[in-house]
Amino acid sequence: MISEQEMIALAYACRLSLTPEERAQYARDLEALEALAGVLPQAEGSALRKGRACALGELREDAVVPSPLREEMLANAPMQTDGYMVVPRTVEEA
């Protein structure tokens, strides 16, 4: 059971302003997620059950591969200027 103080601390760490009702609802949701996480390793065919590190699939081997050429990358860019990709501004200035 997640305590009220733990929910307050978690909300503060996440920079959330929650009402007591919202904290109670989030606590119930987190407990349900925790219960689900406990069941996953026992699921049929679970990679966790087989002792693997990644349940989402097999990991590839690390290998050194050459980077794409700049010209190839720029050829796929929708806009470019002076050898650089131009991307739209996504954050407004304050």
C-alpha positions as CSV (number, residue, x, y, z in Angstrom):
1,M,0.0,0.0,0.0
2,I,1.4,3.4,-1.0
3,S,1.1,5.8,1.9
4,E,-0.3,9.3,1.6
5,Q,3.2,10.7,2.4
6,E,4.8,8.6,-0.3
7,M,2.2,10.0,-2.8
8,I,2.8,13.5,-1.7
9,A,6.6,13.0,-2.2
10,L,6.1,11.4,-5.6
11,A,3.8,14.2,-6.7
12,Y,6.3,16.7,-5.6
13,A,9.1,14.9,-7.4
14,C,7.0,14.9,-10.6
15,R,6.1,18.5,-10.1
16,L,2.4,17.7,-9.9
17,S,-0.2,19.5,-7.9
18,L,-2.7,16.8,-6.9
19,T,-5.9,17.0,-4.8
20,P,-6.3,14.4,-2.1
21,E,-8.8,12.5,-4.3
22,E,-6.3,12.5,-7.2
23,R,-3.5,11.2,-4.9
24,A,-5.8,8.4,-3.8
25,Q,-6.7,7.5,-7.3
26,Y,-3.0,7.5,-8.4
27,A,-2.1,5.4,-5.4
28,R,-4.7,2.8,-6.5
29,D,-3.4,2.9,-10.1
30,L,0.2,2.5,-9.0
31,E,-0.8,-0.5,-6.8
32,A,-2.5,-2.1,-9.8
33,L,0.6,-1.6,-11.9
34,E,2.8,-3.1,-9.2
35,A,0.5,-6.1,-9.1
36,L,0.6,-6.5,-12.8
37,A,4.5,-6.2,-12.8
38,G,4.5,-9.1,-10.3
39,V,2.4,-11.3,-12.6
40,L,4.4,-10.7,-15.8
41,P,7.4,-12.9,-15.0
42,Q,5.0,-15.9,-14.6
43,A,3.3,-15.2,-17.9
44,E,3.5,-18.0,-20.6
45,G,6.5,-17.4,-22.8
46,S,7.9,-14.6,-20.7
47,A,11.5,-13.7,-21.4
48,L,11.8,-12.7,-17.8
49,R,10.8,-16.2,-16.7
50,K,13.6,-17.6,-18.9
51,G,16.2,-15.3,-17.2
52,R,16.7,-12.9,-20.1
53,A,17.4,-9.3,-19.5
54,C,15.0,-8.0,-22.1
55,A,11.4,-9.0,-22.3
56,L,10.8,-7.2,-25.5
57,G,12.9,-9.4,-27.7
58,E,16.5,-10.4,-28.3
59,L,19.2,-7.8,-28.2
60,R,21.5,-7.4,-31.1
61,E,25.2,-7.7,-30.8
62,D,27.2,-4.5,-30.4
63,A,29.1,-3.8,-33.6
64,V,31.0,-0.9,-35.1
65,V,29.3,0.2,-38.3
66,P,30.1,3.2,-40.5
67,S,28.0,6.3,-40.1
68,P,25.9,7.4,-43.1
69,L,27.6,9.9,-45.3
70,R,26.7,13.5,-44.8
71,E,25.5,13.9,-48.3
72,E,23.1,10.9,-47.9
73,M,21.7,12.3,-44.7
74,L,21.2,15.7,-46.3
75,A,19.5,14.2,-49.3
76,N,16.7,13.0,-47.0
77,A,16.4,16.3,-45.1
78,P,13.3,18.3,-46.0
79,M,15.3,21.5,-45.7
80,Q,19.0,22.3,-45.5
81,T,21.3,25.3,-45.2
82,D,25.1,25.4,-45.5
83,G,25.4,21.7,-45.1
84,Y,23.1,21.4,-42.0
85,M,19.6,20.1,-41.6
86,V,17.1,22.8,-40.9
87,V,14.3,21.8,-38.5
88,P,11.2,23.7,-37.4
89,R,11.3,25.5,-34.1
90,T,9.4,23.5,-31.5
91,V,10.0,25.6,-28.4
92,E,9.0,29.2,-28.3
93,E,11.3,31.8,-26.8
94,A,10.1,33.3,-23.5
